[in-house]
């Protein structure tokens, strides 16, 4: 599956949803784990703002990558941010989307404004 690396160096990323365990199976409550390391995964909600456009996205991060000191509404950094297009068939219906993943989430800063 294709992985698209995202250069977020000029974006403003604000935390909109606190880290929560990523649920793999809603019926059993099973928490999703990283396929390679077996580590529990977390999801966060952010608003990604760049070039005057914004998007609300969910980002998956490993539990060990969640930093202390995260504040709702504050800027965050998402090192190693990637997007993975996906598609599947569920109950005969085709579904598709983009999954976002980062190696960590940490308190960030607002990008410096360009002098002009």
Secondary structure, DSSP 8 states (H G I E B T S, - for coil): ---EE---TT-EEEEEEEEEE-EEETTTTEE-B-TTT--BEEEEEEEEEETTEEEEEEEEEEGGGB-S---TTSBEE-TT-EEEEEEEEETTEEEEEEEEE-S-BEE---------
